[in-house]
Amino acid sequence: MSGSNPSRDRFLARCTEFLAEVEDLTPGKDLEARLNSNYGPGNTFYEDFKKFMTDALNEDSSWIANIEVEGRHYRRSKVCGPCEETRFMSITTVYMESEEPFRGQYHKHPYGEINCVIPLTSTAELMGMQGWQGAGWTSPGPGTHHYPEVRGGAIIALFFLPAGRISYKASPGDPQPLAV
């Protein structure tokens, strides 16, 4: 898990501390509510994630959201694959920027997802399964699928995927699971 970038390594160490606290919880709307109540803005995990990611963006670090998906306004990078230290979660950073609603690549979460949403513009929001989310968390449940969507400016998001699972084979017309 460690590498040659000290700030990335400190970021990953902090992620593993967070994942140790939530390792037995299942992604979905109940976890999303819990994360927003207990781990939202003002919580040390949230504030540390925000500082690590904004500092890395400001330094133009090569480990954060450095792979363009659709130009500079939509990019991502896998910071760490699933491993024992991360409770078998992958860790990915995604940068999206648009004033008008912008949709990224449609995808499915076979085992769900946990997303830390950090607006870089005060009005920026990410669309979650429960609606638009500014600073805080979204947590799509297992089997859910959607377009990642941003509006109102720029966000950097931290995505934790159980077993690193994500599928780009889903279609917008597919039914959602009963428990979104």
Residue pairs with C-beta under 8 A, 6 or more apart in sequence:
1 12
1 16
1 80
1 83
1 85
1 86
2 9
2 12
3 9
5 61
5 62
5 63
7 52
7 55
7 56
7 59
7 61
7 63
8 56
8 61
8 63
8 79
10 52
11 49
11 52
11 53
11 56
11 79
12 79
12 80
12 85
12 86
12 91
14 45
14 48
14 49
14 52
15 49
15 80
15 86
15 91
15 158
15 160
16 85
16 86
16 87
17 45
18 39
18 45
18 49
19 86
19 87
19 89
19 160
20 87
21 45
22 31
22 35
22 114
23 87
25 31
25 34
26 112
26 141
26 142
27 109
27 111
27 112
27 113
27 114
27 139
27 140
27 141
27 142
27 162
28 112
28 139
28 140
28 141
28 142
28 179
28 180
29 129
29 130
29 139
29 141
29 179
29 180
31 114
31 139
32 128
32 129
32 130
32 137
32 138
32 139
35 114
35 136
35 137
35 139
36 136
36 137
39 45
39 46
39 137
40 46
40 135
40 136
40 137
41 47
41 135
41 136
46 116
46 135
46 136
49 116
49 118
49 158
50 118
53 64
53 93
53 118
53 156
53 158
54 118
54 120
54 156
56 63
56 64
57 64
57 65
57 95
57 120
57 156
63 77
63 79
64 77
64 79
64 93
64 95
64 156
65 75
65 76
65 77
65 93
65 94
65 95
65 156
66 75
66 77
67 75
67 76
67 77
68 74
68 75
69 75
69 76
69 104
69 105
70 104
72 97
73 95
73 96
73 97
73 98
73 102
74 94
74 95
74 96
74 97
74 102
74 104
75 94
75 95
76 92
76 93
76 94
76 95
77 92
77 93
78 90
78 91
78 92
78 164
79 91
79 92
79 93
80 86
80 90
80 91
81 90
81 164
82 88
82 89
82 90
82 161
82 162
82 163
82 164
86 160
88 162
88 163
88 164
89 114
89 160
89 161
89 162
89 163
89 164
90 159
90 160
90 161
90 163
90 164
91 158
91 159
91 160
92 158
92 159
92 161
93 156
93 157
93 158
93 159
94 104
94 148
94 156
94 157
94 159
95 154
95 155
95 156
95 157
96 102
96 104
96 126
96 148
96 150
96 154
96 155
96 157
97 120
97 121
97 124
97 150
97 153
97 154
97 155
98 150
98 151
98 153
99 151
99 152
99 153
100 151
101 127
101 149
101 150
101 151
102 149
102 150
102 151
103 147
103 148
103 149
104 147
104 148
104 149
104 150
105 147
105 148
105 168
106 145
106 146
106 147
106 168
106 170
106 171
106 172
107 145
107 146
107 148
107 166
107 167
107 168
107 170
108 143
108 144
108 145
108 166
108 167
108 168
108 169
108 170
108 174
109 140
109 141
109 142
109 143
109 144
109 145
109 161
109 165
109 166
109 167
110 142
110 143
110 165
110 166
110 167
111 142
111 161
111 162
111 163
111 165
112 139
112 140
112 141
112 142
112 143
112 144
112 162
113 138
113 139
113 140
113 144
113 159
113 160
113 161
113 162
113 166
114 137
114 139
114 159
114 160
115 126
115 128
115 137
115 138
115 139
115 140
115 157
115 158
115 159
115 160
116 137
116 157
116 158
117 125
117 126
117 128
117 133
117 134
117 135
117 136
117 137
117 138
117 155
117 157
118 135
118 155
118 156
118 157
118 158
119 125
119 134
119 135
119 152
119 153
119 154
119 155
120 153
120 154
120 155
120 156
121 152
121 153
121 154
121 155
122 153
123 134
123 152
123 153
124 134
124 150
124 151
124 152
124 153
124 154
124 155
125 132
125 133
125 134
125 150
125 151
125 152
125 155
126 132
126 133
126 138
126 148
126 149
126 150
126 155
126 157
127 133
127 146
127 147
127 148
127 149
127 150
127 151
128 138
128 139
128 140
129 138
129 140
129 141
129 144
129 146
129 180
130 138
130 180
132 151
140 146
140 180
141 177
141 179
141 180
142 177
143 176
143 177
144 176
144 177
144 180
145 167
145 170
145 171
145 172
145 174
145 176
147 172
